[in-house]
């Protein structure tokens, strides 16, 4: 992705853009606020672990969470 020749790249630092994503797959009965908090937590873990990454969390129940 960071090597893709996108429009306007000359205006970006080092001429590239990186993407960090926090993704949550949920089968539990949790609130939307909690779901967004979990996704936000995954996003910041992706950013803090080197950027240009995807951190995925799976929530199977209110007490069972796993990070992939």
C-alpha positions in Angstrom: 0.0 0.0 0.0 2.7 2.6 0.9 4.4 2.1 -2.5 1.1 2.7 -4.4 1.5 5.8 -6.7 -1.6 7.7 -5.5 -2.6 11.2 -6.6 -1.1 13.9 -4.4 1.7 11.7 -3.0 4.3 14.5 -3.5 2.5 16.4 -0.8 2.8 13.6 1.8 5.8 12.9 4.1 8.2 10.6 2.2 5.6 10.5 -0.6 3.6 7.7 0.9 0.6 6.9 3.1 0.3 4.1 5.6 -2.9 2.5 6.9 -3.6 1.2 10.4 -6.9 -0.6 11.1 -8.6 -1.8 14.3 -11.1 -4.5 13.5 -13.5 -6.2 15.9 -15.6 -9.3 15.2 -18.2 -9.7 17.8 -20.7 -12.5 18.7 -21.4 -11.2 22.2 -24.2 -9.0 23.4 -22.3 -5.8 24.0 -23.3 -2.1 23.6 -22.3 -0.1 20.6 -20.2 2.1 22.8 -18.2 -0.9 24.1 -17.8 -2.2 20.5 -16.4 1.2 19.4 -14.1 1.2 22.4 -12.7 -2.2 21.5 -12.2 -1.2 17.9 -10.5 2.0 19.0 -8.2 0.0 21.3 -7.3 -2.3 18.5 -6.6 0.7 16.2 -4.2 2.3 18.6 -2.4 -1.0 19.2 -1.9 -1.2 15.4 -0.5 2.3 15.3 1.7 1.8 18.3 3.2 -1.4 17.0 4.7 0.1 13.9 1.8 1.5 11.8 0.6 0.1 8.5 -1.0 -2.9 10.3 -4.3 -4.5 11.1 -5.1 -5.6 14.6 -8.2 -7.8 14.9 -10.1 -8.7 18.0 -12.6 -11.4 18.3 -15.2 -11.2 21.1 -17.2 -14.5 21.5 -18.9 -13.7 24.7 -18.7 -10.9 27.3 -15.8 -12.7 29.1 -14.0 -14.3 26.1 -11.9 -12.0 23.9 -8.9 -12.9 21.7 -6.6 -10.8 19.6 -5.4 -12.0 16.2 
